[in-house]
């Protein structure tokens, strides 16, 4: 699976993050790396430890070109090539010693306010330019969380619609101290594979077949994301035991606020446990997911499972991954790798409630769609974002929405 996942680009940081702090330590697919943006604007992702005495390059100095080790001044460019050794160069100007020094380096690209890394074989595919990345008049936020479990059990959640009924509605209501009857049951489920993942469709009690969650559905996006119409959640493997959750949230501003151009995409890290009590934070949907994933164990023992009819999407996902492993062994690209630049101009996805994101809606229309469960809570005035949202981001969001 490591070889398979290295065929894809993974989001690892926010663009604004390196504008604030130009060097960031990154753990990705079991590798410890230093991500940086030098003063020329070039991004680099290189081995976290200097080749000289293994000092931590996450504490390095960004230069006009490259990253310099804070310990003895060796400097590296974005390809991992050592381009300066201050004392060696002074003591022996003719020395070619630095030409023999090469750190591991990986590709980095910026798109949609995120920085993406590719750790796989050449030629690298394109960073997918998903349709929502092209939408205008929207406010975008990026949220990170570290979850102590394997990425795959997190991703399996993306093809498990029944958990909305129980984890988020029924259990969530009881966490809030609400009693009363259980929420409407799921009546029908359908799962369909398409070019970029698996679509699940669902009908619950009180819903008809015209409901967009049945006619369009939600997307388990390949290989490690969920797309729900106005936001993505990537489950990025830091290593076998830790997952970096990366959320990209799009809120279309009300028609009264258009045209709107966002100058900076805010970011923050949302904690998974309360700092004082150590208890899991369960006040938000994503945090409830985190607890459920980690509760299966660091790496879930699937030999102890008893799958049912609601798990058809998970079975479909596992079979597709096994087929992808056979494909890369035979020299083929796995599912959803994009190499055609024409296709990548704007890669379409199934979008439930598309008008809410692509057409200017009044505040009243937005509130109605939020109540119907199509637009999501972010359409509501008092919507509470994940724990840890900084006041800067909250103020910027409320200003974009035109709320005091």
C-alpha positions in Angstrom: 0.0 0.0 0.0 2.9 2.3 0.6 4.0 1.9 -3.0 0.4 2.6 -4.1 -0.1 5.7 -2.1 3.2 7.1 -3.4 1.5 7.3 -6.8 -0.7 10.2 -5.5 -0.2 13.8 -4.3 -1.0 14.4 -0.6 -1.9 17.7 1.1 0.6 18.4 3.9 0.4 22.1 4.8 -1.4 25.3 4.0 0.1 27.9 1.7 -0.5 30.6 4.3 1.3 28.4 6.9 4.6 28.8 5.2 4.0 32.5 4.7 3.8 32.8 8.5 6.5 30.2 9.3 8.7 29.4 6.3 9.9 26.0 7.6 7.7 23.1 8.9 8.5 19.6 10.0 6.5 17.0 8.1 6.0 13.3 8.7 4.6 11.6 5.6 4.4 8.0 4.7 6.9 7.1 7.4 9.4 9.7 6.3 10.6 12.7 8.4 11.0 15.7 6.2 11.5 19.5 6.3 9.1 21.5 4.2 10.2 25.1 3.4 9.6 28.1 1.3 12.8 30.1 0.5 12.8 33.9 0.0 12.5 33.5 -3.8 9.2 31.7 -3.3 10.5 28.2 -4.2 9.1 25.3 -2.1 11.2 22.4 -1.0 10.6 19.1 0.8 13.8 17.5 1.8 15.2 15.0 4.4 14.7 16.6 7.8 18.3 15.9 8.9 21.4 17.6 7.5 23.9 15.3 5.8 26.7 16.8 7.8 26.0 16.0 11.5 22.2 15.1 11.2 21.0 18.4 12.7 17.3 19.2 12.4 16.6 21.2 9.2 13.1 22.1 10.5 15.1 24.7 12.5 17.0 25.8 9.4 17.4 29.3 7.9 15.6 30.1 4.7 17.8 31.9 2.2 17.2 33.6 -1.2 17.7 30.1 -2.6 17.4 27.1 -0.4 17.5 26.1 3.2 20.6 26.4 5.4 21.3 24.2 8.4 21.4 26.3 11.6 24.3 24.1 13.0 27.2 24.6 10.6 25.6 26.4 7.7 25.4 23.8 5.0 22.8 24.9 2.5 20.5 22.8 0.3 18.3 23.6 -2.7 14.8 22.1 -3.3 16.3 19.1 -5.1 18.2 18.1 -2.0 21.6 19.1 -3.5 24.1 20.7 -1.2 25.0 24.0 -2.7 27.2 25.5 0.0 29.5 24.4 2.9 30.8 27.6 4.4 33.9 26.3 6.1 34.8 23.7 3.5 34.4 26.3 0.8 36.6 28.8 2.7 39.4 26.3 3.6 39.6 24.8 0.1 37.9 26.9 -2.6 38.6 24.2 -5.2 36.9 21.5 -3.2 34.1 19.6 -4.9 33.1 17.8 -1.7 29.6 19.4 -1.7 28.9 17.9 -5.1 28.9 14.5 -3.5 26.2 15.4 -0.9 22.6 14.7 -1.8 19.6 14.7 0.5 16.4 12.9 -0.3 13.9 15.4 -1.9 10.4 15.3 -3.0 8.2 17.4 -5.3 5.9 20.1 -3.8 3.2 22.1 -5.6 0.7 24.7 -4.4 -3.0 24.5 -5.3 -6.2 25.8 -3.7 -4.4 27.2 -0.7 -2.8 23.8 0.1 0.8 22.5 -0.4 0.9 19.0 -2.0 3.7 16.5 -1.8 4.5 13.7 -4.2 6.8 10.9 -3.0 6.4 8.4 -5.9 8.1 7.4 -9.1 8.5 9.6 -12.2 6.9 10.8 -14.2 4.7 12.4 -11.6 1.0 12.8 -12.3 -0.8 16.1 -12.1 -2.1 17.6 -8.8 -5.9 17.1 -9.3 -7.6 20.4 -9.9 -11.0 19.3 -8.4 -14.0 21.3 -9.5 -14.5 23.1 -6.2 -11.0 24.6 -6.4 -12.3 26.6 -9.4 -15.4 28.0 -7.7 -15.6 31.8 -7.2 -17.2 34.0 -4.5 -16.3 31.6 -1.7 -14.5 31.7 1.6 -12.1 28.8 2.2 -10.6 27.5 5.4 -8.1 24.7 6.0 -8.2 22.6 9.2 -5.6 20.0 10.3 -5.9 17.3 13.0 -3.6 14.4 14.0 -5.5 11.2 14.7 -3.8 8.3 16.4 -4.8 5.5 14.1 -4.1 4.1 10.6 -5.3 6.1 7.6 -7.3 3.2 6.1 -9.9 2.9 8.8 -10.4 6.6 8.6 -10.9 6.4 4.8 -13.3 3.5 5.1 -15.6 5.9 7.0 -16.0 7.7 3.6 -18.1 4.8 2.3 -20.1 4.2 5.4 -23.3 6.4 5.3 -25.2 4.7 8.1 -22.7 6.1 10.6 -24.3 9.6 10.1 -27.5 8.2 11.6 -25.9 6.7 14.7 -22.6 8.4 15.4 -23.6 12.0 14.5 -27.3 12.1 15.0 -28.2 9.7 17.8 -25.0 9.6 19.8 -24.4 13.3 19.0 -27.8 14.2 20.4 -27.1 12.3 23.6 -23.7 14.0 24.0 -25.6 17.3 24.0 -27.9 16.0 26.7 -30.9 15.6 24.3 -33.3 12.7 24.8 -36.2 11.8 22.6 -36.6 9.3 19.8 -33.8 8.1 17.6 -33.3 10.0 14.3 -34.9 8.8 11.0 -33.5 5.4 9.9 -31.8 4.7 6.6 -34.1 2.9 4.3 -32.0 2.4 1.1 -28.3 2.6 0.2 -26.6 2.4 -3.2 -22.9 2.4 -4.0 -21.5 3.2 -7.5 -17.9 3.3 -8.6 -16.9 6.2 -11.0 -13.6 7.5 -12.4 -12.4 9.2 -9.2 -13.9 7.1 -6.4 -17.1 5.6 -5.1 -20.4 7.5 -4.8 -22.8 6.5 -2.0 -26.5 7.4 -2.1 -29.0 7.2 0.7 -32.6 7.6 1.6 -33.8 8.0 5.2 -37.3 8.0 6.6 -39.2 11.1 5.5 -37.0 11.6 2.3 -38.1 10.9 -1.2 -36.2 9.9 -4.3 -35.8 13.5 -5.4 -33.5 14.2 -2.4 -30.1 15.2 -3.7 -28.4 12.8 -1.3 -30.1 10.0 -3.3 -30.0 11.5 -6.8 -26.4 12.7 -6.5 -24.9 11.3 -3.3 -21.6 11.9 -1.7 -18.1 10.9 -2.8 -15.5 8.6 -1.3 -12.7 10.3 -3.3 -9.7 8.2 -4.4 -7.5 7.2 -2.8 -7.9 8.8 0.7 -10.5 11.6 0.8 -14.2 12.3 1.4 -16.0 15.0 -0.7 -19.4 16.1 0.6 -20.3 18.9 -1.8 -18.6 21.9 -0.1 -15.7 20.3 1.6 -12.9 17.7 1.3 -11.4 15.7 4.1 -8.1 13.9 3.3 -6.8 11.2 5.5 -3.0 11.5 4.9 -0.8 8.7 6.3 1.9 10.2 8.5 2.9 6.6 9.3 1.1 3.3 10.0 -0.1 4.6 13.4 -1.0 8.3 12.8 -3.2 10.0 10.3 -3.1 13.7 9.4 -6.7 14.8 8.7 -6.8 17.8 6.3 -10.1 19.5 5.9 -10.8 22.1 3.0 -14.0 23.9 3.6 -15.8 26.1 1.0 -18.5 28.5 2.1 -20.2 30.4 -0.8 -20.9 33.9 0.3 -24.5 35.2 0.1 -25.5 36.9 -3.1 -25.7 40.1 -1.2 -21.9 39.9 -0.7 -20.8 39.2 -4.3 -18.4 39.8 -5.9 -16.0 38.4 -3.2 -12.3 37.7 -3.6 -10.5 36.0 -0.7 -7.0 37.4 -0.1 -5.8 34.8 2.4 -6.9 31.2 3.2 -6.8 30.8 7.0 -5.6 27.5 8.6 -5.4 26.0 12.0 -4.9 22.8 13.9 -7.9 21.4 15.7 -7.1 19.3 18.8 -8.6 15.9 19.2 -8.4 15.8 23.0 -9.2 18.4 25.7 -5.9 19.8 26.9 -7.0 19.7 30.6 -9.0 16.5 30.9 -7.4 14.4 28.2 -10.9 13.4 27.1 -11.8 13.2 23.4 -13.4 16.3 22.0 -16.8 15.2 20.6 -18.7 18.5 20.0 -18.1 18.4 16.2 -18.8 15.9 13.5 -15.2 15.4 12.5 -14.1 15.0 16.1 -16.8 12.3 16.6 -15.4 10.5 13.5 -11.8 10.7 15.0 -12.9 9.0 18.2 -14.7 6.3 16.2 -11.7 5.6 14.0 -9.2 5.5 16.8 -11.6 3.4 18.9 -11.1 0.5 16.4 -7.4 0.3 17.6 -4.3 1.9 16.1 -4.6 -0.6 13.3 -8.1 -2.2 13.2 -8.1 -6.0 13.3 -10.4 -6.7 10.4 -10.2 -10.4 11.1 -12.6 -9.8 13.9 -15.2 -7.9 11.8 -18.7 -9.1 10.8 -19.7 -7.0 7.8 -23.3 -6.5 6.9 -25.4 -5.1 4.0 -24.6 -1.5 4.9 -20.9 -2.3 4.3 -21.1 -2.9 0.6 -19.2 0.4 -0.1 -16.4 -0.7 2.2 -16.2 -4.1 0.5 -16.1 -2.3 -2.9 -13.3 -0.1 -1.7 -11.2 -2.9 -0.4 -11.5 -4.8 -3.7 -10.6 -1.8 -5.7 -7.4 -1.2 -3.6 -6.4 -4.9 -4.1 -7.0 -4.4 -7.9 -4.9 -1.3 -7.8 -2.0 -3.2 -6.1 -2.1 -5.8 -8.9 -2.2 -2.9 -11.5 0.9 -1.1 -10.2 2.7 -4.5 -10.0 1.9 -4.8 -13.7 3.2 -1.3 -14.5 -0.2 0.4 -14.8 -1.4 3.6 -13.1 -3.9 3.0 -10.2 -7.3 4.5 -10.1 -7.8 8.3 -10.4 -4.3 9.2 -11.4 -4.6 12.2 -13.7 -2.1 13.0 -16.4 -4.2 14.8 -19.1 -3.8 18.6 -18.7 -7.0 19.2 -20.6 -8.9 17.0 -18.1 -7.2 18.7 -15.2 -8.4 22.2 -16.1 -11.4 21.4 -14.0 -12.1 17.8 -12.8 -15.9 17.5 -12.2 -17.3 15.7 -9.2 -20.8 14.8 -8.2 -22.1 17.8 -6.1 -25.3 17.5 -4.1 -26.9 21.0 -3.9 -24.6 22.4 -6.7 -26.5 25.7 -6.9 -25.6 26.5 -3.3 -21.9 26.6 -4.2 -21.9 27.8 -7.9 -24.8 30.3 -7.9 -25.3 33.3 -5.7 -28.1 32.5 -3.1 -29.7 34.9 -0.8 -29.3 34.4 3.0 -32.9 33.0 3.2 -32.2 30.4 0.4 -29.0 29.4 2.1 -30.7 28.9 5.5 -33.4 26.7 3.8 -30.8 24.5 2.2 -28.9 24.2 5.5 -32.1 23.1 7.2 -32.6 20.5 4.5 -29.1 19.1 5.2 -27.8 19.9 1.7 -25.6 22.9 2.4 -24.3 22.0 5.8 -24.1 24.0 9.0 -21.7 26.6 7.7 -24.6 28.4 6.1 -26.0 29.1 9.5 -25.2 32.3 11.3 -24.0 30.7 14.6 -22.3 27.7 13.0 -19.6 26.4 15.3 -16.4 25.3 13.5 -14.1 22.7 14.8 -12.5 23.2 18.2 -9.4 25.4 18.0 -10.6 27.9 15.3 -8.6 31.1 15.9 -10.5 34.3 16.3 -8.8 35.7 13.1 -10.4 33.0 11.0 -13.8 33.3 12.7 -13.8 37.1 12.1 -12.7 36.7 8.5 -15.5 34.1 7.9 -18.2 36.2 9.5 -17.0 39.2 7.5 -17.2 37.2 4.3 -20.7 36.1 5.2 -21.8 39.7 6.0 -22.6 38.9 9.6 -21.6 41.2 12.5 
